[in-house]
């Protein structure tokens, strides 16, 4: 997993230095910024995984910067501010912030919130389908999204149902990531009823069993779609994708 690159935006040099130093000590790349121009320069120069953004930046407003960023970027943003009233927090969330931390704060709390937002962001992005038409290669198999065909390593076409194909696409988009039955069900919208987790879980198990019977050499001892004890399932083979 890549080392997270964080952008610390604060016009107070002491606060900026303290936050950057602490985050660097705990395994992050922390880049300092003081103005909106600095923010955009860093975003243009390279990957930024999360922005810690002060609400009051001299003559600039962190809320306005956050709102502007949301029009063009999906980078997670944590607002940091001495303004801690409920309506001030709500203003941060309404402009698109993912979290809001009030000053003064415990640095350990800051680190915990950073890690939590990064984890949610990674998981959210990992559960998004690769919606462009693509060709996937996995374990000698090929899924041709343009033709909507699955071919075995020996070149035979294998017919999948619509639901089986949708499940395969979820797995192909998330190789080596353990997925819960609920996460798979949400991606597939299997039941449309999130208040029935047991029924949803059973539906996923049945669907996984059907897909295994078509792509696994031994469905009872699967090599690709493995059961992850206590979680759900994991697609345990490497996947490469080619845009068509």
N, C-alpha and C positions, 0 to 999 in steps of 0.2 A: 504494500500500500504506500502511495506517495506521501512524503512529509507534507503536512498541511501548510499552505502559504496564507498567512493572515495579514491583513492591512489594518494597522492601528491608526485611526484618524482622530487627532486631538490637538488643539492649538496650544495646550499647556505642555511645554517641553519636558518638564519633570514627570508629569503623568504619562506622557507618551513614552519616555525612556523607561519608566518603571514597568509599564505594561509589556513593552517589547522585550525587555530583559527577562521578565518572569516567564513569558511564553517561550522564549528561546531556551531557557533552562529546562523546559518541560517538552522539548522535542518538536517545537514548531519553528517555521521560518516566519519571523515577524518583521514587517516592513513599516516604517513610520511615514505618516502623512499629516499635513496640517490644514490643507485647503481642498476645495473641490477640484481644482486643477491638478493637485497631487494625486487625488483619487483616480481621475481619468487617465493620467499618465501611467500609473501603475497598471491599470486595467489594460491599457494598450500594450504595455511592455511584456506582459506575461500572465500566467495563470494566477488567479486569486481565488482561494477556496472559501474565504469568509472575511467580512469587513466588520470591525469594531468601530462604531461611528458615534462620536460625541454629538449631543444635540446642539450645544451652543459653541460655535466655532468663530468667535470674534464677530465680524460683520456677516458671516454666513450662517445659514440655518441647516443643521444636520437633518432636520425633517424634510426640508425642501430637497436636499441632496439625495436622501433616501428615495423620495418620491420620483425624482428624475432618474435615478438608477433603475428603478423598477420598470421604467418604460422600455429599457433596452437590455437589461441584464437580469439573470436569475440567481446571481451570487447571494448566498445567505448574508443577512445583515443583523447584527446585534446593536441596538442603540444603547449608549452609555451616557448617563446624565445625573446631575444633582437634582433634577426635577423628578420627584417621585410620587406626586399625587396621581390618583387613579385616572383623572382626565388627561393628564400629561402622558401617562403610559399608553392610554388608549389612542392618543394622537400618534404615538410612535407606531403602534400596530396598524393603524388605519393608513399610514403612508407606505406600509409594506414590510416593516421590520419583522424578523422572525423571533426576536426576543428583546427584552428590555431590562437592563441592569442599572440599579440606582447607585450613585456614589454617596458616600464612600462604600467600597465593597471589599469583601475578603478575596484576595487573589485566588485562593483555592476554589471559591465559588465561581469566579470568572472562568477559570480553566474548566470546571465541570460543565458550565453552561456552553462554553465553546465546543467542547467535545460532544455534548448532547445535540447541538444544532448541526454540527458536521455529520454526526451519525445519521440524523434524520434526513439530511440533504442527500447523503450518499445512498441511503436506502430508497428514498423517493425517486431519485434519478435512475437507480438500478431497476426499479419496477416499471419503468416506462417502456412500452414496446418500441422496437426499432421499426417505425411505421413506414419508412421508405422501402420501396421494393428492393430486396436484397437476396443474395444467395448465401446460405450458411453451410459451412462444412463442419462436421462433428463426428469424430470416431470413424471416419471412412464414409459416413453418410453425407448426403447433400439434400438441403431443402431449397428448392428454387421458388422464391416468392413470386416471381413474375408469372410462372406457369402454375404456381400453387401445387408443386409436385415434390414428393419425397422419394429419393432413390437410395437403395441399399448399397453397400460397398461393392457388390457384384453387378451393379447397374440395373437391378430390377426396380420397377416403380411400385411403391407401397401405397395403397389407398387409405387415407385417413378421413374420418368424419370432420365436420366443421369444428366441433368442440375439441377433438383430438388435435387438429391442426392449431387451434388457438392455444391449447395447453403447450404444445411443442414450441410455439413462438415465444411464450412466456419463459420457458426454460432456456431457450436459445439466447434470449436477451439477458439472462442472469446466470451464466455458468459459474459454478463453484460457490454460489451464494445460497445458503440455507433459507428456504422460503417456508413460512407457515402455511397451513391449509387456508387460513383466513386471508392471507395475502394473495394466494393464488386465486381464491374464490373472488376476491375483490377485483383482481385484474380481469378475470373471466366474466364476472357478474353471473355466476352460475345459477343462483337462486333469486337474486334481486331482493333477498330478505336477510338483512344483516342480524336480525334478532333470532335466527335459527342456526347457531354455529354448529350444532351437532349434525343437523341435516346437511349443512354445507360441507362439513368435514367428510361425511360419508360419500357425498357426491364427488368430492375431489379424489378420494381413495379409489372409487370405482373408475373414474376417468383416467387416473394414473395407471391403474391395472390394465385398462384397455390399450393405452398407448404403449405400455411395456410389452404387451403381447405382440405388438406389431414391429417394434424396433429393437428389442432386446434379444440377444442370442438365447438366453435362459431367463424368462420373465420371473422365475422364482428366485433367481440369484442375479439380480440386475447389476450391470456394470455402469450404466449411464444414469438412470433415474434411481438414485439410492434413497432409502428411507433415512432420515436424520432423526435419531431417537430424541424425543422430547421437543422436536420442532416441527418437522414436516417432511419436506423432500429437498434434495439438492441434485442439480444436474452436474455430474462428476466427470465430465470430459471437457477438453478444450474446444472452444468454438471460434471460428474465424468467419467474418462477414464481409461480403463484397457488394458494394452498391452497384446496381445494374444501370 
